[in-house]
Amino acid sequence: MAKFTHRVYNFNAGPAMLPDPVMEEAQRDFLNYRSTGMSVLEISHRSSEFQALLDQSTEDLRELLQIPSKFGIVFFPGGATLQFSAVPLNYLENEDSADFSLTGLWANKAYQEAQKFSPNVKSIFDGKVGSYTEIPSLDSKSLNPGAKYLHITSNNTIYGTRYTKFPELGSVPIVADMTSDILSRPIPWNLFSVVFAGAQKNIGPSGLTLVIFDKERLPKTKNKIPNLLDYALMEKNGSLYNTPPTFSIYIAGLVFRWLKNKGGLSVMEKENEEKAKHLYDFLDQSSLFFANVPKPHRSIMNVVFKIKDSNLEKPLLESLEEQGFCGLKGYRDVGGFRASIYNAMPKAGVEALVSFLRHFESKI
Ligand SMILES: *Cc1c(COP(=O)(O)O)cnc(C)c1O
C-alpha cells in the first residue's frame, strides 16, 4: 500500500470515509468532552452527558429522516448481519411466512438466516441468473399469500444496483436492509415496517446498527427472543439495556448534525445524484471503461465498472492507489472496479477520479 502524509480520496465500500468536519470535532472531544475532563470514550453511558448526546442523536435522526412516531429507533450493537436474525425473531411467529427478493449477497444471507426461524420463508425473485445486475419490479401480486413482509436490500453494495423506486405492496410492508444507502435519500415510511442499517457505510463506525421499526406491527404474542435482539425491550430501555457502543453513537450523532447543517436529505439526494451522474456519464461515453448495470437500476452509492482490456486492470489499480484514489478494487466475485461514493465523498473526489480515468484512457 502506498504511504501518505495527507488524507486520500477513500472509495472503500465499508468501513468507509467519514466527513472531515466530523473527524475534526471528534478529535477535539477526544481528550476532554464538553469540559467533563474526560474523553467522550471515557464517559459513563449512564451519565447525563451521554444521555443528552443519545437524545440529541435520536431527535436529529427522526427529523432528518422524517420518521413517524409509531416507529421506534434503536441503536443496536453488532453488524447489520445480526438483524438478519432479529427481524424474523421479532416479526414472524412460528410458522409465519415472509418473502425475500434476492438481489445480491446480503439478501441471500438474510434469506438463509430467516429460514432457520420459519419454514415458510420464500424467495420471490432470484437475481443470480442475471449476475445480480437486475432489480425486479414488484407489486402486491408478486407476493405469496400470507407473507408478513417482503425483505429487500435497498442498495446492493457489491453489485452496484438499487431500488430506484420502492415496491408498493398494498398492505404488506417492506423490511429493508439499507446499510449502504440510508440517509442518501428520503424514505417513504408508509411502505415500510423495518429499516435497518449497519453504520459503517453511510453513518459512522462499524459495529453499530441503526434499527427503525414499526411498533404497531410487532406481533401481540411474543417469541422467546434473546434480550439484545428484542426490539420492544431495547426500545423501552432507550438503547441502554446494556452498555451500548457509546463512541459509535457519538460519531453517528455528529454525522446526523453534519447532514442537517448541509440542508438535510433532499439536498444530499441531489448531491449524490450529481456525483453518480458525473461518473456514469464518463463511463458511458468511454471506449475503455463501461458500467454493466442497466441504467434504471444503477446505484448512486456504489458505482461498479469494468475495463475492456482486462490486462490493464492491475496496473490501473496500482497507479490509482499511488495517486491517492484508494479502495477502488471491485468485490472479489465481481471483479473490475467499484467506487463507493457515499454522503461523505465530496463532489471534488468524484471529479478528480473521472479526470484521472480520462487521462489514463487518453494515454492508451
Ligand atoms: C455491508 C453490508 C452488510 C453487512 O454488514 P455487517 O455490519 O458487516 O454485518 C449487510 N447488508 C448490506 C447491504 C451491506 O452493504
The ligand as an SDF file (V2000), in Angstrom:
LIG
                    3D

 15 15  0  0  0  0  0  0  0  0999 V2000
  -22.0260   -4.2810    4.4320 C   0  0  0  0  0  0  0  0  0  0  0  0
  -23.4180   -4.7620    4.3470 C   0  0  0  0  0  0  0  0  0  0  0  0
  -23.9390   -5.6890    5.2770 C   0  0  0  0  0  0  0  0  0  0  0  0
  -23.1060   -6.3490    6.3700 C   0  0  0  0  0  0  0  0  0  0  0  0
  -22.8980   -5.5020    7.4070 O   0  0  0  0  0  0  0  0  0  0  0  0
  -22.1720   -6.0020    8.7480 P   0  0  0  0  0  0  0  0  0  0  0  0
  -22.2380   -4.7800    9.5860 O   0  0  0  0  0  0  0  0  0  0  0  0
  -20.7940   -6.4110    8.3550 O   0  0  0  0  0  0  0  0  0  0  0  0
  -22.9530   -7.1310    9.3010 O   0  0  0  0  0  0  0  0  0  0  0  0
  -25.2730   -6.0300    5.1800 C   0  0  0  0  0  0  0  0  0  0  0  0
  -26.0510   -5.5140    4.2120 N   0  0  0  0  0  0  0  0  0  0  0  0
  -25.5750   -4.6310    3.3000 C   0  0  0  0  0  0  0  0  0  0  0  0
  -26.4950   -4.0830    2.2690 C   0  0  0  0  0  0  0  0  0  0  0  0
  -24.2530   -4.2430    3.3450 C   0  0  0  0  0  0  0  0  0  0  0  0
  -23.7910   -3.3650    2.4430 O   0  0  0  0  0  0  0  0  0  0  0  0
  1  2  1  0
  2  3  1  0
  2 14  2  0
  3  4  1  0
  3 10  2  0
  4  5  1  0
  5  6  1  0
  6  7  2  0
  6  8  1  0
  6  9  1  0
 10 11  1  0
 11 12  2  0
 12 13  1  0
 12 14  1  0
 14 15  1  0
M  END
$$$$
